[in-house]
Amino acid sequence: MSRGTVLLTGATGLIGDALAARLRTDGWHVVGVGLTAGSPDDLVADLSGDDGLATAERLVAELPELRAVVTNAGVTGPRRRPEDVTVADWDAAQAINVRPVLALSLAAARRWIAAGEPGAVVTVSSPGATRAHLHRAVYDATKGAVEALTRALAVDLGEHGIRVNSVVPAAVGGDHPDLPLGRGAAPEDVAAAVAFLISDEARSTTGHCLAVDGGLLAQARSRGIAMRADG
């Protein structure tokens, strides 16, 4: 028996593939949305423009038993020194990293409120929201916006039984000996966190940013730098 429908952006790629597989295994009907369709159930739509909210509202109206939205799509963009950053860089990044998150979150929330139903939204952030990457000011700013939006919507929508949380993956795939766990996150680890946050097991969790990062955000400096400083 299906748990209901999850609308998922960024349904392909390293994390997206793991997300779709895990949610389907857990009994969810997964519908991807993006500029191209990866499976027959996927919807093709562009949510980056001024009409993104109207487009999102049309999408969610078509989905039976919509219970959750997961906004995984995003771009890092090129590395740019401060003197080379342009307004066009900002416009391009926020159009993909922020606008669709806002549009889908609001569209789903309005549907759930009108129907008197609960729901769950999970956004995908980055350590760059709270710790700067070198020469990625625009990207980090968009992820800071995603986390701020996550908290604000959690506060505004809680009275309707709608939960809004974020996962913060980092160092996905491969060995990372400088991290406390000595490794980063596997895509399946990120998927497990999302699966938890949209489930009833997380019914008391909202406005939370859950790091899945091998301990990256917990440490002040890389292990190598810390050991040299201590020595």
Buried (B, 14 or more C-beta within 10 A) or exposed (E): EEBBBBBBBBBBEEBBBBBBBBBEEBEBBBBBBBEEEBEEEBBEBEBBEEEBBEBBBEBBEEBEEBBBBBBBBBEBBBEBEEEEBEEEBBEBBBBBBBBBBBBBBBBBBBBBBEEEBBBBBBBBBBBBBBEBBEBBBBBBBBBBBBBEBBBEBBEEBEEBBBBBBBBBBBBBEEEBEBBEBEBBBBBBBBBBBBBBBBBEEBEEBBBBBBBBBBBBBEBEEBBEEEEEEEE
